[in-house]
Amino acid sequence: MSRPREHDEKLAEALLDAAEQRIAVDGLDALALRLVAADAGTTTRAVYTLFGAKDGLVGALGMRAMRLLASQVDALPATSDPVADVVEAALVFRRFALEHPALFSVAFHRASAAGWPLFRDAAVDAFATLQRRFEPLADSGLLGDRTVFEAAQQFDALCEGIAWVELRGNLLTPDPQAFWRSAVAALVEGFAATTARGETSVPTARPVADR
């Protein structure tokens, strides 16, 4: 009879949970592997075995962030109003940022040069999921002179910015959700207006940006 694995997926998830909670309380810079291991009821040996080192753990958190966000956006139903559907995707981003501020920090605000390559592919997949929300706008001629990629990238930049403003404790008036709806609706409705732009060369398959 084979022995159960000491360091398995269940322990990996427990370590990720512990790391996310530690970052939410202490910040990414203060993340200590011995504290994460203690919170998960194990040793730093388990962290090194499962993730390699601190960068590997942070990279796994970035992957968790991207997969969670992509799954929530993908679960949104499509309606006959593509503008409203994109606004709802923004509210999913808001909920993600508020409920998982540590993951937001790792994946968007404080992505490190060492950690980012470890979840780059997950970021590409998440952005592809987001782009699909913009295809009905393109099909209806509501993107003006933008590509689906460009529109999704501008949407992403706006959402990241508003999320960081809100997470810093700034008051969004008249109320936060209405602020998000108004800002994102204005952006998306503005896509339909053709703007004078110079030649651009934008690849169609890459992550939002090298963070």
DOBABA-753588 format. One line per field, with one value per residue (C-alpha): residue number from 1; x, y, z. Coordinates in pm, 1 decimal, always signed. Layout:
N
k NUM  ...
X X  ...
Y Y  ...
Z Z  ...
END
This chain:
211
k 1  2  3  4  5  6  7  8  9  10  11  12  13  14  15  16  17  18  19  20  21  22  23  24  25  26  27  28  29  30  31  32  33  34  35  36  37  38  39  40  41  42  43  44  45  46  47  48  49  50  51  52  53  54  55  56  57  58  59  60  61  62  63  64  65  66  67  68  69  70  71  72  73  74  75  76  77  78  79  80  81  82  83  84  85  86  87  88  89  90  91  92  93  94  95  96  97  98  99  100  101  102  103  104  105  106  107  108  109  110  111  112  113  114  115  116  117  118  119  120  121  122  123  124  125  126  127  128  129  130  131  132  133  134  135  136  137  138  139  140  141  142  143  144  145  146  147  148  149  150  151  152  153  154  155  156  157  158  159  160  161  162  163  164  165  166  167  168  169  170  171  172  173  174  175  176  177  178  179  180  181  182  183  184  185  186  187  188  189  190  191  192  193  194  195  196  197  198  199  200  201  202  203  204  205  206  207  208  209  210  211
X +0.0  +146.9  +207.4  +0.6  +192.0  +312.9  +313.0  +3.0  -244.1  -447.9  -144.1  -54.1  -400.0  -367.7  -34.7  -184.1  -474.4  -231.7  -12.1  -310.5  -426.5  -76.7  -39.1  -383.5  -276.2  +96.4  +152.4  +349.0  +687.7  +645.0  +553.0  +754.9  +759.3  +797.4  +480.5  +289.9  +402.0  +306.1  -37.5  -89.9  +29.6  +341.6  +707.8  +900.8  +1024.5  +674.7  +680.6  +1012.1  +898.0  +569.5  +663.4  +1042.3  +1081.8  +902.2  +885.3  +719.8  +461.1  +385.9  +364.9  +113.3  -93.4  -87.3  -208.4  -484.9  -587.4  -606.1  -792.4  -1041.7  -1110.9  -1140.7  -1383.4  -1604.5  -1612.9  -1675.2  -1969.5  -2153.2  -2454.7  -2468.1  -2773.3  -2909.4  -2733.0  -2357.0  -2279.5  -2452.5  -2270.8  -1932.9  -2037.2  -2126.4  -1780.3  -1634.9  -1839.8  -1699.0  -1351.8  -1454.3  -1581.9  -1265.0  -1046.0  -1246.3  -1278.2  -918.9  -704.9  -392.3  -448.9  -516.7  -187.5  +9.1  -146.2  -202.1  -55.6  +269.5  +352.4  +725.8  +969.7  +1038.4  +678.4  +508.9  +654.2  +515.7  +156.3  +194.4  +12.1  -278.1  -294.2  -308.0  -594.5  -779.9  -744.1  -873.5  -1181.8  -1227.8  -1192.2  -1483.3  -1708.4  -1622.3  -1690.9  -2067.3  -1978.1  -1755.4  -2024.8  -2270.0  -2025.3  -1994.5  -1616.1  -1556.4  -1205.2  -1080.4  -1001.6  -1144.9  -798.5  -763.6  -1110.0  -1050.6  -710.6  -857.3  -1135.6  -879.6  -670.2  -974.6  -1083.0  -735.6  -714.5  -1055.6  -996.7  -669.2  -831.7  -1107.0  -871.9  -673.3  -987.1  -1094.1  -1464.6  -1629.8  -1947.0  -2244.3  -2174.9  -1896.0  -2098.7  -2273.4  -1931.9  -1807.0  -2118.9  -2101.2  -1729.3  -1728.8  -2051.6  -1905.2  -1591.9  -1777.4  -2036.3  -1752.2  -1601.8  -1870.6  -1738.7  -1476.0  -1163.6  -883.0  -582.0  -252.8  -134.5  -102.9  +38.1  -114.5  -64.1  -380.4  -251.2  -49.5  -118.1  -252.7  +96.8  +428.7  +379.7
Y +0.0  +333.6  +603.2  +923.2  +1216.1  +1447.2  +1751.6  +1735.8  +1965.1  +2008.8  +2140.1  +2362.2  +2520.6  +2566.8  +2743.5  +2967.8  +3052.4  +3135.3  +3345.2  +3538.2  +3615.3  +3720.5  +3958.0  +4106.1  +4188.6  +4262.5  +4347.9  +4167.7  +4301.0  +4155.0  +3806.5  +3554.9  +3187.7  +3068.0  +3252.9  +3122.9  +2769.4  +2806.1  +2940.9  +2634.8  +2397.5  +2286.4  +2380.4  +2591.3  +2266.5  +2215.7  +2562.0  +2491.0  +2146.6  +2267.9  +2611.4  +2623.9  +2949.3  +3273.0  +3381.1  +3050.8  +3097.6  +3450.8  +3330.7  +3064.6  +3336.7  +3531.8  +3222.8  +3179.8  +3542.4  +3516.0  +3186.3  +3306.9  +3629.2  +3452.3  +3194.7  +3465.4  +3667.4  +3353.4  +3263.0  +3586.0  +3524.9  +3700.0  +3917.8  +4118.5  +4430.2  +4397.1  +4729.4  +4620.2  +4286.5  +4460.9  +4681.5  +4365.7  +4227.5  +4541.3  +4481.6  +4128.7  +4284.2  +4515.8  +4228.1  +4032.6  +4325.8  +4393.6  +4029.0  +3937.4  +4249.8  +4038.5  +3863.9  +4199.5  +4327.7  +4026.3  +4000.9  +4363.8  +4623.4  +4473.5  +4199.0  +4135.1  +4077.8  +3731.2  +3636.9  +3767.9  +3509.4  +3232.4  +3337.4  +3504.8  +3220.4  +3238.7  +3615.2  +3557.0  +3309.7  +3548.9  +3832.9  +3609.4  +3542.1  +3916.2  +3982.1  +3750.0  +3991.0  +4256.4  +4049.6  +4128.7  +4498.6  +4449.9  +4248.6  +4536.2  +4799.4  +4954.5  +4967.0  +5253.9  +5223.3  +5001.9  +4633.6  +4394.8  +4372.4  +4749.8  +4793.1  +4516.1  +4661.6  +5007.6  +4853.7  +4659.3  +4970.0  +5160.5  +4877.8  +4834.4  +5206.8  +5240.6  +4928.6  +5065.1  +5400.9  +5224.9  +4987.9  +5286.7  +5396.1  +5681.6  +5765.0  +5700.6  +5905.8  +5894.7  +5535.0  +5300.0  +5065.5  +5354.2  +5513.6  +5196.0  +5162.9  +5524.3  +5522.7  +5193.1  +5268.9  +5602.1  +5426.1  +5154.5  +5387.6  +5613.6  +5330.6  +5381.5  +5729.3  +5712.1  +5899.2  +6035.6  +5817.3  +5746.2  +5407.8  +5152.2  +4805.2  +4597.4  +4221.0  +4020.2  +3759.9  +3880.9  +3962.8  +4303.4  +4429.9  +4309.7  +4391.2
Z +0.0  -106.6  +152.0  +123.6  -19.8  +254.1  +30.1  -186.3  -359.1  -41.8  +142.9  -150.9  -135.4  +239.6  +190.6  -77.8  +153.9  +432.3  +204.8  +71.2  +424.3  +532.2  +238.2  +305.4  +662.2  +636.3  +270.5  +2.8  +108.9  +459.0  +338.3  +541.9  +448.2  +806.9  +907.2  +605.5  +685.4  +1051.6  +956.1  +735.2  +1007.0  +824.0  +778.1  +531.9  +378.6  +241.1  +82.8  -88.3  -199.2  -347.3  -479.3  -497.8  -305.1  -220.9  -585.5  -672.8  -399.5  -515.7  -874.9  -771.5  -605.3  -929.9  -1114.4  -857.2  -909.9  -1287.0  -1287.4  -1028.4  -1214.0  -1549.5  -1411.3  -1262.1  -1583.3  -1788.1  -1563.5  -1645.3  -1868.8  -2205.1  -2263.1  -2553.6  -2419.3  -2481.7  -2313.8  -1993.0  -2013.0  -2015.3  -1723.0  -1529.6  -1605.9  -1446.3  -1133.0  -1120.6  -1126.2  -841.7  -628.0  -696.5  -587.1  -271.1  -168.4  -258.9  -212.1  -169.8  -502.8  -667.2  -527.4  -647.5  -993.5  -1084.5  -852.8  -727.1  -975.8  -946.0  -1227.5  -1084.4  -1013.7  -1328.2  -1571.7  -1349.4  -1412.8  -1751.9  -1932.3  -1686.3  -1748.2  -2124.2  -2077.1  -1845.0  -2093.4  -2372.2  -2157.6  -2112.9  -2484.4  -2556.0  -2363.3  -2624.0  -2934.8  -2934.0  -2926.0  -3228.9  -3407.2  -3347.0  -3470.6  -3124.6  -3095.3  -3335.0  -3476.0  -3194.3  -3211.8  -2955.4  -2803.7  -2769.8  -2621.1  -2366.1  -2278.9  -2217.5  -2009.2  -1806.0  -1743.0  -1619.7  -1389.7  -1242.5  -1175.3  -1010.5  -803.3  -669.0  -589.3  -396.5  -216.7  -91.6  +91.3  -133.2  -129.4  -465.9  -501.2  -517.0  -415.0  -520.2  -738.9  -913.7  -969.1  -1136.7  -1351.3  -1464.7  -1542.2  -1731.3  -1920.0  -2031.3  -2155.1  -2341.9  -2493.6  -2603.6  -2805.9  -3067.8  -3144.4  -3414.6  -3309.0  -3520.9  -3455.1  -3619.7  -3736.8  -3459.2  -3449.3  -3174.1  -3143.1  -3095.0  -2852.8  -2557.2  -2192.0  -2098.0  -2028.4  -1900.5  -1536.4
END
